[in-house]
Amino acid sequence: MNFIHVQDVLQGNLVGQQTNLRGWVYRARGTKKMRFIILRDSTGIIQLTVVREEAPEAFAVAKKITIESAIEVTGIVRKDERSPGGHELQVQSLNIIHPAETFPITKDQSVSFLLNKRHLWLRSQKLSHVMKIRATLFRAFTDWFNNRGWIQVHGPMFTGSAVEGGATLFNLKYFDGQAYLTQSSQFYLETLIFSLEKVWTVAPSFRAEKSRTTRHLTEFWMLECEAAYMGLQELMRVEEELVSYCCEVIAKTHAKELEVFNIKADDLLKVQPPFKRISYTEAVEVLSKKGIEFEWGTDLGTEEERVLTQDEDLPIFVHSYPKEAKAFYHSPNPEDPKIVDCVDLLAPKGYGEIIGGGQRIHDLDILLDRIKAENLNPADYEWYVDLRRYGSVPHAGMGLGVERVIRWILELENIRDTIAYPRTINRTYP
């Protein structure tokens, strides 16, 4: 028996034809004479109509059917504007592959309950749409970089040193020694620019941040890239072109899925460069005018980013931060050593930072001075420092938080709904 997908019925010219479908029972209801079943598969949902007088055996099976039972069905495709997708299947035969027990998820369940039942809640239409859009985003990353001559590479998940700071490291016993889960692949990507020049990766990152906000996860995916001979201005062009391309691909691929989130595909198509650029100092002035008390020299936090972006329709760049607000590897500005040549890309409508990056220090002495100024142990970074001893060149790079980008594009309340199994400060189950 040849089976097709729901999408093939909804998009094809199959009216009047006998068709075989299989999937899971999404909804079921009916009367003594007729049963209505909503079948779902990976491509969508369709209504099945079972009439007792026309298909008595199928009707007897339909009466016993339970939510989330796995079924296969044969019937004739009919056009019906009242049905999901405008089509239904007039059932001739119905077989239960596996009857489901009473499904534990019902309407108005608590957030905690749904997280505990995440392995089942992933069957919901909304999360299914998120996963599809997420997959398209990863494909867009690959296409954009490959079409521009960047080379995809992969760094290790176990590391012996910190990138973003020791306070957010997950440490673990590693045989007879100690290792850490990576916070970022940046340092390893930097090693590869000396042979490949332009490299990128997308991989998990781990931060032991004791944060309970709607925008933090302890395990998340990050797209990172590093390029030789790249400066800050060129880096910003890379970021805005990449983000614009990803929005365009999602808009053109998932217009119907976006409607579920009340997102208009046309609005995503308007995410076009150039994005607004303001300096950190200008950002502080904007905050002051809006009545936000903020001390120059401190990194922007969630609230400050929200205020800066809540009235924006497109992402904005904030560049040239004070050196004490950023990690040691950012290159000091040659005209003003109090600031570093780094940049954050903030999503509009209050969603905040989605990309952080900047020009890396390529001078050996400056890097050593910064490591010592941050009270770090130079021995822990010996291999990283080595890169500045053998043919060092100016270079820059960035890290994009995949889940933060999805949250912004879909305007989701919480970042935990951007990934199949969110890991937070209090959750590692299931």
N, C-alpha and C positions, 0 to 999 in steps of 0.2 A: 504494500500500500504506500503510495506516494503522498507525503504530507507537505503542505505549504504553510507559510506564516500568515498571521492576521494582516500584516501590512500588504501582502500580495493580494488579498481580497479587497482591502480598502482602496488600493491604488490601481488595481488591475480591472480589466473589462471581463469580469467573470459572472455577471448576472445571468441566471438561468443554468449555470453549469454545476455539476456535482463536484464537491470539494471536500478534501480531508484536512482536518485541523487537529492539533493537540496542544494542550497547555494545562492551565490550572483554573479552578473555579474562583472567580473574583467576587461575584455576587450571585444569589439565586433567590427566586421568588416564583409565585404562580398561584393558579386556582386548580380546581378539580379537573378542568378540561385542558389547561395549558400551563406549561412551565417556561419561565424565562431564566436563562443562565448567561451571565457575562463571563466569557472566556478571555483569559489573558495569556499572552506569551511574551517573548522578549521584544516584540515589535509593536504591540498595542493590544487593544481590547475590542471585542466584537460580541454582539448579542446572538445567542442561540435560542431559537424558538422551538419548543417541543409540543406538538399537538397530539392529544391522546388518541383521537380517532385515526390520525394519519400514521402515527408511529407508536403503537401501544407498548411495545417492548422497551423502546427508548424512553417513553414516558414513565414507565415503572422504575427504570433506573434513575431518571431525573428526580423523582420524588424522594429518593433516598440520598441524594447527593449532598455533600457538605462543603463548606467554604474551604478552599485550598486543596481540594481533592485533585489529583492528576487524572485527566481524562483525554480520550481521543474520540473524535466525532466525524461523521460523514453527513453531508446534507447539500441542499441546493441554495446557492447564493441569491438573495433577494435584495432589492433596493428598498430602503425604508428610512426616510429622513428623520424619523423619531429615534432611531437607534444610534448608538455611538459610532461615529464614522459614516453614518448614512447607509449602512448595509447590515444585513443580518443573515444568519444561516438557518434555513428551515431544516430541522434535524430529521434524518432518516434512521440513523443508528448511533448509539451512544455507549461507550465502554469506559468503565472506571479502571484506570491503570493502578491507582492506589487511593483508597478512601482515607481522607484526613480525619484525625480526631478533632474534637471541638477546638477551633482556632482560638488561642488565648488573647489575641489582640482585638479589642472592640473599640467603639467610638469613645473619645474623651479619656483616653488613658494618660497617666502622668508621664512626664518627661523621663523620670527615673525608670519607670516600668518599661517604656519603649527602648531605653538604652540597654536595659537588662535583656530584652528580647530583640536586640539589634539583628541577630541572625535571622529572625522572622520578619522584622519590620522593613528590612531591605527589599521585601517584595512589594512594598507600597509603590504606587505610581509616582509619587513625588520623588522619593529617593532613587527610583529606577531612572527617572529623567536626569537627576543630578549625576548619576554614574555614567550615563551616556555622554552628557556634556563634558564631564571630566575626561573621558576617553578621547573625545574630539580635541580637547585642549592639548593633551599629550601629543596627539598626531600633528597638531598645528605647530607645536614646538619643533618637532623633528623636521617637518617640511620647511619651516622658515630658516632654520640653521643650515640644513643640508643644501638648500637652494642658494645659499650665500657663501658656501665654501668653508663653513666651520666643521670641525671634526669632533664627533661625539666620543667621549672617553668616560672612564669610571674610576672613582677613587675608593679606598677602603672604608668600611663602616667602623672598624676598630682603629683607634688612633692613640698615640702616646702623648699628645699635647693638645692644649686648648686653642681654639680660634677666637671665639667670642668672649671667653673669660671662664676662669675656673669655677665660679660660683654656680654655673649652669651646666656643669659636666655630670653625666651619668658615669660613675666609675664601676668597674666590675673586676672580679678576679680573673686573670688570664693565665692559666696554668700556674706557674710558680710566681708570677708577677702581677702587675696591674695594668689595665688598659681602660680606655674610655670609648663610649659611643660617640660617633662624630657629630659635631655641631654644624659642620660645613665641610664641603669638599674643596673650598677655595685654595688652600695651600697646595694641595696635590695638583689642582688644575694649573696653578702658577708654574709648577715644575715642568709641565708639558708644553707650555708656550714656547720654550726654548728649542723645541724640535718641530712642533706642529703649528705654532704661531696663534691660531684661533681655535679654542677648544670650548666645549660645553658638555654639561651633564644634567641629568635629572635623577635625583636619588633621595632616599629618606635622610632626615636630619633629626637630631635629638637634643632637646634643651630641658634641663631640670629646673625650669622656672616655676616657682610656687605661685602661679597665677591662675585665677578663676574667672578670667574675663571671657567675653564672647569671641575673642579673636586669637586666643592662644591654645596651642596643643603641645604636648610634650614630645610627640612623634609626628612629624609632618614631612611633606615632600617639597624639595626646593630645586628649582632650575637655577643653575649657576653657569656663568661663562667668564672666561678670561682671555685677553688678547694682547699680544705684543704690539708695541708702538701706538697703542690707543690712549687718547687723552679723555678728559672729562666731557668735553662737548660731543665728541664722537660717541662716547658711551651713552649719553642721553639720547642721541639719535637712534642707537640700537634699541634702547629700552622702549621708546615711544613707537617705533616701527613694529617691534615685536608684539607689543600689547595691542596695537591697532589691528594687526593681522589676525591675532587670535580672536578678537571680538568680531571681526568680519567673518571668519570661518564659522564660528558658533552661530552667528546670526543667519548665515546662509544655510547651515546644516540643520538647525534646531528651532526653526520659527515656531512650530507647533508646541514643542516642549517648553519654550520660553513663555508661551501664553499661560501655562499653568502657574508660573511665578509672577504673572502680570508684568512681564518684561516685553517691550516691543522690539522686535528685531531691527527695525529702522533706527531706533535709538542707539543700538550697539554699532550700527554702521556709521554713526556720526562720531565715533571715537577715532578721530583722525589727527595726526600730528600737523603742526607742532603743538606740544603741550606747553602751558604756561610755566615759566621759570622764575622763581624768586629765591633770593638768598636767605640764609638762616636769619640774618640780621633784619631783613625786610619782614620775615615771618614774625619775629618778635614784635616788631612795630605794629603789625596787623593785629596780633593778639592784644597788645596794649590798648589799641583803639576800640577793641571789642570788650574791654573791661576784664581781661584775663591777666592776673598777676603772674609774671613769669620772669625768671632770672636768666639773663644772658650767660651762656656757658653750660646750661643744662640741656640734656637731650630732650627733644619733643616727646611727650607722652601721648597716651590715647586721647585724653581730653583735648590737648592742644591740637592734635591732628584733626580731631572731629570739628573743632571750631574753624580751622583753616580751610576745610574742604566741604563743609555742610552746604554752602551755597554754590558750589562748583558743579558743572555738568560733565567736565572732563578731568582726567587726572592732572595733577600739578607736580612739578619738580621743586624740591627745596634743596639747595646746594650750599656748599661752603660753611660747614658747621665748625664750631670751636673744637680744637684738637682734644680737649679734655672730655668732650661729649662722645667721641668715637674711638674705635679700636686703634691699637698702636700701629697697624700696618698702613693706615691711610697717609698719603703723601702730603706734607705741609705745603701750603701755597707759597710759591717763591716770593710773592710781593707782600704777603702778610703771614708770617709764621705762626700767628695765633690761631689761624684757621687751617682746615685741611680740605683738599680737593675731593670731596665726597658728595654724594647726592642720594636723596630718598625720593622715590616716586609715591605720592599719596593718591589713593583712589578718591573719587568725588563722593558727595552726599554723606560725608562723615565716616567713611569706611577706613580711612587712614592708610598707613604704609603697606605697600605691596611689594616694593623692590627697594633694596639697599645696595649701594655700590660706590665705587670711586676709583681714583687713581691710587695704585699701590706704590709704596716706597721702593725705589730701585737703587738707591745709594746705600752702600754698606754702612758707612759711619752714621748716617741719619737713622737707619733702622736699629742699629745697636743702641743708639742714644734713646730712642723711643722705648725699646724693650726695658732698658734700665730705669727709665723715668716711670714706667708702669709697675716697677718692682717685680718684674717677671724674671725667671731664671733663664739666662741666655743659652744654657746647655740644653734646655728643653726645645729650643728652636734652632739648634745648630744646623740641621739639614736645610731649614728654610732660609737661614742667613747665608748658607753656602751659595744659593742662587745669585746672590749679589757679588760673588767673588769671581764668577766665571761667565763673562759676557752678558752682564746685566743690561737690560733695556727698559725704557719707560713702558708701563703697561697698566691696564685697568680691567675691572671686572665687576660683576654684580651677582646678587642672589635674589630670585623671585620666589615668594611664598605661594605655592600652587593653590593651597586651600584658601588663602586670603583673596586671591584673584577670583576664584569661583564664588566665594561669598559676596564679593562686590558685584560681579556680573549678574548674579541671580538675586541680589539684594536679600540675602538670607539673614535671619536674626542671629544665628549662632554658627560659628565655624565648624562645630561638630557634625553638621549635616552636609559637609562638603566631602566627606571621606567615609568609606564603608564602615570602618571600625575605629572611631575616635579614641585617642589616648590622651587623658587629661590627668591632672594632679591626683584625682581620686578614682580613676577608672582604668583597669586593664582587663575587664571582663565584658563581653565574651571575647 
